[in-house]
Amino acid sequence: MKTLGSQDFLNKLKQEAQAQAKLEQTRFLPAELDWLTSYIGCHSWQVLLITSGLTSLALEGFRWLL
């Protein structure tokens, strides 16, 4: 396995830091939805459980209609 020299490593690290900085500046959702993302982050299992339950109920309802 080839190892990187210290200069190659520093250049790669600098490129990665620039990419991370660009990602942190770009917002996926608007600031008005920060409350929602915070809630999902704090209660991820509850959100997953509710979402999966509603999805299964909706699929059963559609199956019943057809």
PDB file of N, H, CA, C and O in Angstrom:
ATOM      1  N   MET A   1       0.847  -1.179   0.000  1.00  0.00           N
ATOM      2  CA  MET A   1       0.000   0.000   0.000  1.00  0.00           C
ATOM      3  C   MET A   1       0.893   1.244   0.000  1.00  0.00           C
ATOM      4  O   MET A   1       1.842   1.343   0.777  1.00  0.00           O
ATOM      5  N   LYS A   2       0.576   2.167  -0.866  1.00  0.00           N
ATOM      6  H   LYS A   2      -0.195   2.086  -1.498  1.00  0.00           H
ATOM      7  CA  LYS A   2       1.382   3.380  -0.989  1.00  0.00           C
ATOM      8  C   LYS A   2       0.983   4.384   0.096  1.00  0.00           C
ATOM      9  O   LYS A   2      -0.203   4.617   0.334  1.00  0.00           O
ATOM     10  N   THR A   3       1.977   4.969   0.742  1.00  0.00           N
ATOM     11  H   THR A   3       2.939   4.780   0.549  1.00  0.00           H
ATOM     12  CA  THR A   3       1.695   5.972   1.764  1.00  0.00           C
ATOM     13  C   THR A   3       1.893   7.358   1.179  1.00  0.00           C
ATOM     14  O   THR A   3       2.727   7.556   0.295  1.00  0.00           O
ATOM     15  N   LEU A   4       1.133   8.304   1.669  1.00  0.00           N
ATOM     16  H   LEU A   4       0.456   8.143   2.387  1.00  0.00           H
ATOM     17  CA  LEU A   4       1.241   9.686   1.212  1.00  0.00           C
ATOM     18  C   LEU A   4       2.372  10.389   1.944  1.00  0.00           C
ATOM     19  O   LEU A   4       2.593  10.162   3.134  1.00  0.00           O
ATOM     20  N   GLY A   5       3.080  11.239   1.227  1.00  0.00           N
ATOM     21  H   GLY A   5       2.901  11.423   0.261  1.00  0.00           H
ATOM     22  CA  GLY A   5       4.080  12.072   1.876  1.00  0.00           C
ATOM     23  C   GLY A   5       3.393  13.142   2.695  1.00  0.00           C
ATOM     24  O   GLY A   5       2.189  13.354   2.553  1.00  0.00           O
ATOM     25  N   SER A   6       4.132  13.812   3.542  1.00  0.00           N
ATOM     26  H   SER A   6       5.110  13.639   3.658  1.00  0.00           H
ATOM     27  CA  SER A   6       3.518  14.815   4.415  1.00  0.00           C
ATOM     28  C   SER A   6       2.918  15.961   3.607  1.00  0.00           C
ATOM     29  O   SER A   6       1.873  16.491   3.986  1.00  0.00           O
ATOM     30  N   GLN A   7       3.551  16.357   2.506  1.00  0.00           N
ATOM     31  H   GLN A   7       4.400  15.927   2.199  1.00  0.00           H
ATOM     32  CA  GLN A   7       3.014  17.449   1.685  1.00  0.00           C
ATOM     33  C   GLN A   7       1.738  17.003   0.970  1.00  0.00           C
ATOM     34  O   GLN A   7       0.779  17.769   0.872  1.00  0.00           O
ATOM     35  N   ASP A   8       1.727  15.762   0.470  1.00  0.00           N
ATOM     36  H   ASP A   8       2.506  15.140   0.549  1.00  0.00           H
ATOM     37  CA  ASP A   8       0.518  15.236  -0.168  1.00  0.00           C
ATOM     38  C   ASP A   8      -0.627  15.163   0.831  1.00  0.00           C
ATOM     39  O   ASP A   8      -1.768  15.497   0.512  1.00  0.00           O
ATOM     40  N   PHE A   9      -0.311  14.728   2.027  1.00  0.00           N
ATOM     41  H   PHE A   9       0.616  14.457   2.285  1.00  0.00           H
ATOM     42  CA  PHE A   9      -1.329  14.629   3.065  1.00  0.00           C
ATOM     43  C   PHE A   9      -1.898  16.001   3.402  1.00  0.00           C
ATOM     44  O   PHE A   9      -3.111  16.153   3.539  1.00  0.00           O
ATOM     45  N   LEU A  10      -1.037  16.993   3.536  1.00  0.00           N
ATOM     46  H   LEU A  10      -0.051  16.869   3.425  1.00  0.00           H
ATOM     47  CA  LEU A  10      -1.499  18.344   3.867  1.00  0.00           C
ATOM     48  C   LEU A  10      -2.347  18.918   2.745  1.00  0.00           C
ATOM     49  O   LEU A  10      -3.342  19.593   3.011  1.00  0.00           O
ATOM     50  N   ASN A  11      -1.972  18.664   1.489  1.00  0.00           N
ATOM     51  H   ASN A  11      -1.164  18.116   1.273  1.00  0.00           H
ATOM     52  CA  ASN A  11      -2.780  19.143   0.362  1.00  0.00           C
ATOM     53  C   ASN A  11      -4.143  18.476   0.349  1.00  0.00           C
ATOM     54  O   ASN A  11      -5.161  19.134   0.129  1.00  0.00           O
ATOM     55  N   LYS A  12      -4.164  17.178   0.583  1.00  0.00           N
ATOM     56  H   LYS A  12      -3.338  16.644   0.762  1.00  0.00           H
ATOM     57  CA  LYS A  12      -5.437  16.459   0.615  1.00  0.00           C
ATOM     58  C   LYS A  12      -6.302  16.945   1.779  1.00  0.00           C
ATOM     59  O   LYS A  12      -7.515  17.091   1.635  1.00  0.00           O
ATOM     60  N   LEU A  13      -5.684  17.192   2.917  1.00  0.00           N
ATOM     61  H   LEU A  13      -4.698  17.073   3.034  1.00  0.00           H
ATOM     62  CA  LEU A  13      -6.408  17.699   4.078  1.00  0.00           C
ATOM     63  C   LEU A  13      -6.980  19.089   3.804  1.00  0.00           C
ATOM     64  O   LEU A  13      -8.103  19.389   4.209  1.00  0.00           O
ATOM     65  N   LYS A  14      -6.221  19.926   3.125  1.00  0.00           N
ATOM     66  H   LYS A  14      -5.309  19.682   2.795  1.00  0.00           H
ATOM     67  CA  LYS A  14      -6.689  21.270   2.784  1.00  0.00           C
ATOM     68  C   LYS A  14      -7.874  21.202   1.828  1.00  0.00           C
ATOM     69  O   LYS A  14      -8.841  21.946   1.993  1.00  0.00           O
ATOM     70  N   GLN A  15      -7.813  20.327   0.838  1.00  0.00           N
ATOM     71  H   GLN A  15      -7.027  19.723   0.704  1.00  0.00           H
ATOM     72  CA  GLN A  15      -8.926  20.166  -0.097  1.00  0.00           C
ATOM     73  C   GLN A  15     -10.178  19.683   0.627  1.00  0.00           C
ATOM     74  O   GLN A  15     -11.281  20.157   0.356  1.00  0.00           O
ATOM     75  N   GLU A  16     -10.003  18.751   1.536  1.00  0.00           N
ATOM     76  H   GLU A  16      -9.107  18.367   1.756  1.00  0.00           H
ATOM     77  CA  GLU A  16     -11.142  18.236   2.292  1.00  0.00           C
ATOM     78  C   GLU A  16     -11.740  19.317   3.186  1.00  0.00           C
ATOM     79  O   GLU A  16     -12.962  19.398   3.315  1.00  0.00           O
ATOM     80  N   ALA A  17     -10.913  20.139   3.796  1.00  0.00           N
ATOM     81  H   ALA A  17      -9.921  20.074   3.691  1.00  0.00           H
ATOM     82  CA  ALA A  17     -11.402  21.233   4.642  1.00  0.00           C
ATOM     83  C   ALA A  17     -12.179  22.250   3.820  1.00  0.00           C
ATOM     84  O   ALA A  17     -13.186  22.782   4.288  1.00  0.00           O
ATOM     85  N   GLN A  18     -11.726  22.528   2.604  1.00  0.00           N
ATOM     86  H   GLN A  18     -10.909  22.096   2.224  1.00  0.00           H
ATOM     87  CA  GLN A  18     -12.449  23.454   1.735  1.00  0.00           C
ATOM     88  C   GLN A  18     -13.801  22.876   1.338  1.00  0.00           C
ATOM     89  O   GLN A  18     -14.795  23.600   1.287  1.00  0.00           O
ATOM     90  N   ALA A  19     -13.845  21.582   1.057  1.00  0.00           N
ATOM     91  H   ALA A  19     -13.037  20.994   1.098  1.00  0.00           H
ATOM     92  CA  ALA A  19     -15.115  20.940   0.709  1.00  0.00           C
ATOM     93  C   ALA A  19     -16.076  20.972   1.890  1.00  0.00           C
ATOM     94  O   ALA A  19     -17.266  21.227   1.706  1.00  0.00           O
ATOM     95  N   GLN A  20     -15.577  20.717   3.104  1.00  0.00           N
ATOM     96  H   GLN A  20     -14.610  20.510   3.252  1.00  0.00           H
ATOM     97  CA  GLN A  20     -16.421  20.758   4.295  1.00  0.00           C
ATOM     98  C   GLN A  20     -16.953  22.162   4.555  1.00  0.00           C
ATOM     99  O   GLN A  20     -18.112  22.328   4.935  1.00  0.00           O
ATOM    100  N   ALA A  21     -16.115  23.170   4.351  1.00  0.00           N
ATOM    101  H   ALA A  21     -15.174  23.035   4.042  1.00  0.00           H
ATOM    102  CA  ALA A  21     -16.546  24.555   4.554  1.00  0.00           C
ATOM    103  C   ALA A  21     -17.650  24.918   3.574  1.00  0.00           C
ATOM    104  O   ALA A  21     -18.596  25.618   3.934  1.00  0.00           O
ATOM    105  N   LYS A  22     -17.538  24.451   2.349  1.00  0.00           N
ATOM    106  H   LYS A  22     -16.769  23.882   2.056  1.00  0.00           H
ATOM    107  CA  LYS A  22     -18.569  24.730   1.347  1.00  0.00           C
ATOM    108  C   LYS A  22     -19.877  24.043   1.723  1.00  0.00           C
ATOM    109  O   LYS A  22     -20.950  24.621   1.555  1.00  0.00           O
ATOM    110  N   LEU A  23     -19.796  22.816   2.231  1.00  0.00           N
ATOM    111  H   LEU A  23     -18.924  22.346   2.368  1.00  0.00           H
ATOM    112  CA  LEU A  23     -21.002  22.104   2.649  1.00  0.00           C
ATOM    113  C   LEU A  23     -21.681  22.778   3.832  1.00  0.00           C
ATOM    114  O   LEU A  23     -22.909  22.804   3.904  1.00  0.00           O
ATOM    115  N   GLU A  24     -20.903  23.322   4.757  1.00  0.00           N
ATOM    116  H   GLU A  24     -19.905  23.300   4.698  1.00  0.00           H
ATOM    117  CA  GLU A  24     -21.484  23.972   5.927  1.00  0.00           C
ATOM    118  C   GLU A  24     -22.151  25.295   5.574  1.00  0.00           C
ATOM    119  O   GLU A  24     -23.026  25.751   6.310  1.00  0.00           O
ATOM    120  N   GLN A  25     -21.764  25.919   4.472  1.00  0.00           N
ATOM    121  H   GLN A  25     -21.053  25.548   3.874  1.00  0.00           H
ATOM    122  CA  GLN A  25     -22.367  27.181   4.067  1.00  0.00           C
ATOM    123  C   GLN A  25     -23.670  26.960   3.314  1.00  0.00           C
ATOM    124  O   GLN A  25     -24.514  27.854   3.274  1.00  0.00           O
ATOM    125  N   THR A  26     -23.848  25.796   2.720  1.00  0.00           N
ATOM    126  H   THR A  26     -23.162  25.069   2.752  1.00  0.00           H
ATOM    127  CA  THR A  26     -25.037  25.497   1.936  1.00  0.00           C
ATOM    128  C   THR A  26     -26.098  24.891   2.846  1.00  0.00           C
ATOM    129  O   THR A  26     -25.852  23.884   3.510  1.00  0.00           O
ATOM    130  N   ARG A  27     -27.280  25.506   2.877  1.00  0.00           N
ATOM    131  H   ARG A  27     -27.480  26.324   2.338  1.00  0.00           H
ATOM    132  CA  ARG A  27     -28.373  25.003   3.700  1.00  0.00           C
ATOM    133  C   ARG A  27     -29.252  24.089   2.863  1.00  0.00           C
ATOM    134  O   ARG A  27     -29.608  24.422   1.733  1.00  0.00           O
ATOM    135  N   PHE A  28     -29.599  22.942   3.417  1.00  0.00           N
ATOM    136  H   PHE A  28     -29.311  22.671   4.335  1.00  0.00           H
ATOM    137  CA  PHE A  28     -30.493  22.006   2.741  1.00  0.00           C
ATOM    138  C   PHE A  28     -31.945  22.456   2.896  1.00  0.00           C
ATOM    139  O   PHE A  28     -32.737  22.367   1.958  1.00  0.00           O
ATOM    140  N   LEU A  29     -32.281  22.935   4.082  1.00  0.00           N
ATOM    141  H   LEU A  29     -31.637  23.007   4.844  1.00  0.00           H
ATOM    142  CA  LEU A  29     -33.621  23.441   4.370  1.00  0.00           C
ATOM    143  C   LEU A  29     -33.509  24.891   4.823  1.00  0.00           C
ATOM    144  O   LEU A  29     -32.476  25.293   5.357  1.00  0.00           O
ATOM    145  N   PRO A  30     -34.564  25.683   4.615  1.00  0.00           N
ATOM    146  CA  PRO A  30     -34.507  27.082   5.056  1.00  0.00           C
ATOM    147  C   PRO A  30     -34.449  27.196   6.581  1.00  0.00           C
ATOM    148  O   PRO A  30     -34.789  26.257   7.301  1.00  0.00           O
ATOM    149  N   ALA A  31     -34.018  28.349   7.050  1.00  0.00           N
ATOM    150  H   ALA A  31     -33.742  29.112   6.465  1.00  0.00           H
ATOM    151  CA  ALA A  31     -33.856  28.576   8.492  1.00  0.00           C
ATOM    152  C   ALA A  31     -35.182  28.482   9.242  1.00  0.00           C
ATOM    153  O   ALA A  31     -35.193  28.213  10.444  1.00  0.00           O
ATOM    154  N   GLU A  32     -36.289  28.698   8.555  1.00  0.00           N
ATOM    155  H   GLU A  32     -36.280  28.917   7.579  1.00  0.00           H
ATOM    156  CA  GLU A  32     -37.599  28.621   9.210  1.00  0.00           C
ATOM    157  C   GLU A  32     -37.912  27.206   9.691  1.00  0.00           C
ATOM    158  O   GLU A  32     -38.770  27.027  10.555  1.00  0.00           O
ATOM    159  N   LEU A  33     -37.233  26.204   9.146  1.00  0.00           N
ATOM    160  H   LEU A  33     -36.537  26.350   8.443  1.00  0.00           H
ATOM    161  CA  LEU A  33     -37.490  24.821   9.534  1.00  0.00           C
ATOM    162  C   LEU A  33     -36.453  24.274  10.512  1.00  0.00           C
ATOM    163  O   LEU A  33     -36.340  23.060  10.682  1.00  0.00           O
ATOM    164  N   ASP A  34     -35.698  25.160  11.151  1.00  0.00           N
ATOM    165  H   ASP A  34     -35.790  26.146  11.013  1.00  0.00           H
ATOM    166  CA  ASP A  34     -34.706  24.713  12.133  1.00  0.00           C
ATOM    167  C   ASP A  34     -35.355  23.986  13.304  1.00  0.00           C
ATOM    168  O   ASP A  34     -34.766  23.056  13.856  1.00  0.00           O
ATOM    169  N   TRP A  35     -36.556  24.396  13.688  1.00  0.00           N
ATOM    170  H   TRP A  35     -37.034  25.152  13.239  1.00  0.00           H
ATOM    171  CA  TRP A  35     -37.255  23.731  14.781  1.00  0.00           C
ATOM    172  C   TRP A  35     -37.547  22.277  14.414  1.00  0.00           C
ATOM    173  O   TRP A  35     -37.452  21.390  15.263  1.00  0.00           O
ATOM    174  N   LEU A  36     -37.904  22.031  13.149  1.00  0.00           N
ATOM    175  H   LEU A  36     -37.981  22.752  12.460  1.00  0.00           H
ATOM    176  CA  LEU A  36     -38.226  20.676  12.713  1.00  0.00           C
ATOM    177  C   LEU A  36     -36.984  19.789  12.691  1.00  0.00           C
ATOM    178  O   LEU A  36     -37.017  18.653  13.164  1.00  0.00           O
ATOM    179  N   THR A  37     -35.899  20.310  12.143  1.00  0.00           N
ATOM    180  H   THR A  37     -35.872  21.233  11.759  1.00  0.00           H
ATOM    181  CA  THR A  37     -34.671  19.516  12.092  1.00  0.00           C
ATOM    182  C   THR A  37     -34.125  19.260  13.493  1.00  0.00           C
ATOM    183  O   THR A  37     -33.563  18.197  13.756  1.00  0.00           O
ATOM    184  N   SER A  38     -34.287  20.222  14.383  1.00  0.00           N
ATOM    185  H   SER A  38     -34.744  21.086  14.168  1.00  0.00           H
ATOM    186  CA  SER A  38     -33.851  20.031  15.766  1.00  0.00           C
ATOM    187  C   SER A  38     -34.689  18.948  16.448  1.00  0.00           C
ATOM    188  O   SER A  38     -34.154  18.110  17.173  1.00  0.00           O
ATOM    189  N   TYR A  39     -35.990  18.969  16.215  1.00  0.00           N
ATOM    190  H   TYR A  39     -36.425  19.650  15.626  1.00  0.00           H
ATOM    191  CA  TYR A  39     -36.877  17.958  16.802  1.00  0.00           C
ATOM    192  C   TYR A  39     -36.542  16.566  16.273  1.00  0.00           C
ATOM    193  O   TYR A  39     -36.477  15.603  17.038  1.00  0.00           O
ATOM    194  N   ILE A  40     -36.330  16.465  14.962  1.00  0.00           N
ATOM    195  H   ILE A  40     -36.383  17.247  14.340  1.00  0.00           H
ATOM    196  CA  ILE A  40     -35.987  15.170  14.372  1.00  0.00           C
ATOM    197  C   ILE A  40     -34.656  14.671  14.919  1.00  0.00           C
ATOM    198  O   ILE A  40     -34.499  13.478  15.181  1.00  0.00           O
ATOM    199  N   GLY A  41     -33.703  15.573  15.091  1.00  0.00           N
ATOM    200  H   GLY A  41     -33.830  16.541  14.878  1.00  0.00           H
ATOM    201  CA  GLY A  41     -32.406  15.176  15.637  1.00  0.00           C
ATOM    202  C   GLY A  41     -32.490  14.690  17.071  1.00  0.00           C
ATOM    203  O   GLY A  41     -31.778  13.762  17.456  1.00  0.00           O
ATOM    204  N   CYS A  42     -33.353  15.307  17.867  1.00  0.00           N
ATOM    205  H   CYS A  42     -33.931  16.061  17.554  1.00  0.00           H
ATOM    206  CA  CYS A  42     -33.470  14.923  19.280  1.00  0.00           C
ATOM    207  C   CYS A  42     -34.367  13.706  19.489  1.00  0.00           C
ATOM    208  O   CYS A  42     -34.183  12.957  20.448  1.00  0.00           O
ATOM    209  N   HIS A  43     -35.325  13.507  18.606  1.00  0.00           N
ATOM    210  H   HIS A  43     -35.474  14.115  17.827  1.00  0.00           H
ATOM    211  CA  HIS A  43     -36.304  12.426  18.769  1.00  0.00           C
ATOM    212  C   HIS A  43     -36.330  11.531  17.528  1.00  0.00           C
ATOM    213  O   HIS A  43     -37.400  11.257  16.984  1.00  0.00           O
ATOM    214  N   SER A  44     -35.180  11.082  17.089  1.00  0.00           N
ATOM    215  H   SER A  44     -34.311  11.304  17.531  1.00  0.00           H
ATOM    216  CA  SER A  44     -35.104  10.343  15.823  1.00  0.00           C
ATOM    217  C   SER A  44     -35.871   9.019  15.868  1.00  0.00           C
ATOM    218  O   SER A  44     -36.526   8.660  14.889  1.00  0.00           O
ATOM    219  N   TRP A  45     -35.805   8.294  16.974  1.00  0.00           N
ATOM    220  H   TRP A  45     -35.274   8.585  17.769  1.00  0.00           H
ATOM    221  CA  TRP A  45     -36.522   7.018  17.039  1.00  0.00           C
ATOM    222  C   TRP A  45     -38.031   7.221  17.019  1.00  0.00           C
ATOM    223  O   TRP A  45     -38.754   6.450  16.387  1.00  0.00           O
ATOM    224  N   GLN A  46     -38.508   8.252  17.705  1.00  0.00           N
ATOM    225  H   GLN A  46     -37.921   8.878  18.218  1.00  0.00           H
ATOM    226  CA  GLN A  46     -39.941   8.514  17.710  1.00  0.00           C
ATOM    227  C   GLN A  46     -40.423   8.920  16.320  1.00  0.00           C
ATOM    228  O   GLN A  46     -41.481   8.481  15.869  1.00  0.00           O
ATOM    229  N   VAL A  47     -39.640   9.759  15.646  1.00  0.00           N
ATOM    230  H   VAL A  47     -38.781  10.116  16.012  1.00  0.00           H
ATOM    231  CA  VAL A  47     -40.010  10.185  14.294  1.00  0.00           C
ATOM    232  C   VAL A  47     -40.007   8.990  13.354  1.00  0.00           C
ATOM    233  O   VAL A  47     -40.907   8.857  12.524  1.00  0.00           O
ATOM    234  N   LEU A  48     -39.012   8.122  13.469  1.00  0.00           N
ATOM    235  H   LEU A  48     -38.281   8.231  14.143  1.00  0.00           H
ATOM    236  CA  LEU A  48     -38.941   6.928  12.631  1.00  0.00           C
ATOM    237  C   LEU A  48     -40.123   6.006  12.889  1.00  0.00           C
ATOM    238  O   LEU A  48     -40.707   5.470  11.948  1.00  0.00           O
ATOM    239  N   LEU A  49     -40.477   5.820  14.142  1.00  0.00           N
ATOM    240  H   LEU A  49     -40.002   6.256  14.907  1.00  0.00           H
ATOM    241  CA  LEU A  49     -41.601   4.959  14.495  1.00  0.00           C
ATOM    242  C   LEU A  49     -42.915   5.511  13.950  1.00  0.00           C
ATOM    243  O   LEU A  49     -43.702   4.767  13.364  1.00  0.00           O
ATOM    244  N   ILE A  50     -43.155   6.791  14.133  1.00  0.00           N
ATOM    245  H   ILE A  50     -42.515   7.396  14.609  1.00  0.00           H
ATOM    246  CA  ILE A  50     -44.395   7.408  13.652  1.00  0.00           C
ATOM    247  C   ILE A  50     -44.456   7.381  12.129  1.00  0.00           C
ATOM    248  O   ILE A  50     -45.503   7.078  11.557  1.00  0.00           O
ATOM    249  N   THR A  51     -43.346   7.693  11.469  1.00  0.00           N
ATOM    250  H   THR A  51     -42.496   7.939  11.934  1.00  0.00           H
ATOM    251  CA  THR A  51     -43.316   7.697  10.006  1.00  0.00           C
ATOM    252  C   THR A  51     -43.559   6.299   9.451  1.00  0.00           C
ATOM    253  O   THR A  51     -44.325   6.135   8.501  1.00  0.00           O
ATOM    254  N   SER A  52     -42.921   5.301  10.027  1.00  0.00           N
ATOM    255  H   SER A  52     -42.299   5.435  10.798  1.00  0.00           H
ATOM    256  CA  SER A  52     -43.119   3.937   9.532  1.00  0.00           C
ATOM    257  C   SER A  52     -44.540   3.455   9.809  1.00  0.00           C
ATOM    258  O   SER A  52     -45.125   2.750   8.987  1.00  0.00           O
ATOM    259  N   GLY A  53     -45.095   3.824  10.946  1.00  0.00           N
ATOM    260  H   GLY A  53     -44.620   4.396  11.615  1.00  0.00           H
ATOM    261  CA  GLY A  53     -46.470   3.447  11.249  1.00  0.00           C
ATOM    262  C   GLY A  53     -47.465   4.078  10.298  1.00  0.00           C
ATOM    263  O   GLY A  53     -48.372   3.409   9.805  1.00  0.00           O
ATOM    264  N   LEU A  54     -47.296   5.371  10.037  1.00  0.00           N
ATOM    265  H   LEU A  54     -46.558   5.915  10.437  1.00  0.00           H
ATOM    266  CA  LEU A  54     -48.197   6.045   9.100  1.00  0.00           C
ATOM    267  C   LEU A  54     -48.050   5.499   7.686  1.00  0.00           C
ATOM    268  O   LEU A  54     -49.037   5.380   6.960  1.00  0.00           O
ATOM    269  N   THR A  55     -46.832   5.168   7.295  1.00  0.00           N
ATOM    270  H   THR A  55     -46.030   5.265   7.884  1.00  0.00           H
ATOM    271  CA  THR A  55     -46.612   4.598   5.967  1.00  0.00           C
ATOM    272  C   THR A  55     -47.290   3.241   5.835  1.00  0.00           C
ATOM    273  O   THR A  55     -47.930   2.963   4.821  1.00  0.00           O
ATOM    274  N   SER A  56     -47.155   2.400   6.846  1.00  0.00           N
ATOM    275  H   SER A  56     -46.634   2.625   7.669  1.00  0.00           H
ATOM    276  CA  SER A  56     -47.786   1.080   6.771  1.00  0.00           C
ATOM    277  C   SER A  56     -49.306   1.193   6.783  1.00  0.00           C
ATOM    278  O   SER A  56     -49.986   0.440   6.086  1.00  0.00           O
ATOM    279  N   LEU A  57     -49.847   2.124   7.567  1.00  0.00           N
ATOM    280  H   LEU A  57     -49.294   2.736   8.133  1.00  0.00           H
ATOM    281  CA  LEU A  57     -51.298   2.332   7.551  1.00  0.00           C
ATOM    282  C   LEU A  57     -51.775   2.836   6.194  1.00  0.00           C
ATOM    283  O   LEU A  57     -52.812   2.394   5.700  1.00  0.00           O
ATOM    284  N   ALA A  58     -51.036   3.747   5.594  1.00  0.00           N
ATOM    285  H   ALA A  58     -50.193   4.106   5.996  1.00  0.00           H
ATOM    286  CA  ALA A  58     -51.410   4.266   4.281  1.00  0.00           C
ATOM    287  C   ALA A  58     -51.354   3.170   3.223  1.00  0.00           C
ATOM    288  O   ALA A  58     -52.241   3.082   2.374  1.00  0.00           O
ATOM    289  N   LEU A  59     -50.322   2.337   3.267  1.00  0.00           N
ATOM    290  H   LEU A  59     -49.602   2.408   3.957  1.00  0.00           H
ATOM    291  CA  LEU A  59     -50.220   1.248   2.292  1.00  0.00           C
ATOM    292  C   LEU A  59     -51.338   0.230   2.475  1.00  0.00           C
ATOM    293  O   LEU A  59     -51.883  -0.268   1.489  1.00  0.00           O
ATOM    294  N   GLU A  60     -51.686  -0.083   3.705  1.00  0.00           N
ATOM    295  H   GLU A  60     -51.244   0.322   4.506  1.00  0.00           H
ATOM    296  CA  GLU A  60     -52.807  -0.993   3.953  1.00  0.00           C
ATOM    297  C   GLU A  60     -54.120  -0.372   3.484  1.00  0.00           C
ATOM    298  O   GLU A  60     -54.981  -1.070   2.949  1.00  0.00           O
ATOM    299  N   GLY A  61     -54.274   0.926   3.680  1.00  0.00           N
ATOM    300  H   GLY A  61     -53.574   1.493   4.114  1.00  0.00           H
ATOM    301  CA  GLY A  61     -55.477   1.605   3.209  1.00  0.00           C
ATOM    302  C   GLY A  61     -55.588   1.585   1.698  1.00  0.00           C
ATOM    303  O   GLY A  61     -56.670   1.355   1.160  1.00  0.00           O
ATOM    304  N   PHE A  62     -54.493   1.822   1.012  1.00  0.00           N
ATOM    305  H   PHE A  62     -53.614   2.009   1.450  1.00  0.00           H
ATOM    306  CA  PHE A  62     -54.514   1.761  -0.453  1.00  0.00           C
ATOM    307  C   PHE A  62     -54.773   0.341  -0.940  1.00  0.00           C
ATOM    308  O   PHE A  62     -55.467   0.137  -1.936  1.00  0.00           O
ATOM    309  N   ARG A  63     -54.217  -0.635  -0.236  1.00  0.00           N
ATOM    310  H   ARG A  63     -53.654  -0.469   0.573  1.00  0.00           H
ATOM    311  CA  ARG A  63     -54.436  -2.027  -0.622  1.00  0.00           C
ATOM    312  C   ARG A  63     -55.901  -2.412  -0.416  1.00  0.00           C
ATOM    313  O   ARG A  63     -56.462  -3.188  -1.189  1.00  0.00           O
ATOM    314  N   TRP A  64     -56.509  -1.866   0.628  1.00  0.00           N
ATOM    315  H   TRP A  64     -56.053  -1.236   1.257  1.00  0.00           H
ATOM    316  CA  TRP A  64     -57.913  -2.155   0.907  1.00  0.00           C
ATOM    317  C   TRP A  64     -58.821  -1.528  -0.151  1.00  0.00           C
ATOM    318  O   TRP A  64     -59.850  -2.098  -0.513  1.00  0.00           O
ATOM    319  N   LEU A  65     -58.429  -0.342  -0.644  1.00  0.00           N
ATOM    320  H   LEU A  65     -57.593   0.121  -0.350  1.00  0.00           H
ATOM    321  CA  LEU A  65     -59.229   0.336  -1.662  1.00  0.00           C
ATOM    322  C   LEU A  65     -59.180  -0.376  -3.010  1.00  0.00           C
ATOM    323  O   LEU A  65     -60.145  -0.325  -3.772  1.00  0.00           O
ATOM    324  N   LEU A  66     -58.076  -1.031  -3.304  1.00  0.00           N
ATOM    325  H   LEU A  66     -57.292  -1.072  -2.684  1.00  0.00           H
ATOM    326  CA  LEU A  66     -57.934  -1.689  -4.612  1.00  0.00           C
ATOM    327  C   LEU A  66     -58.469  -3.058  -4.609  1.00  0.00           C
ATOM    328  O   LEU A  66     -58.424  -3.740  -5.632  1.00  0.00           O
TER     329      LEU A  66
END
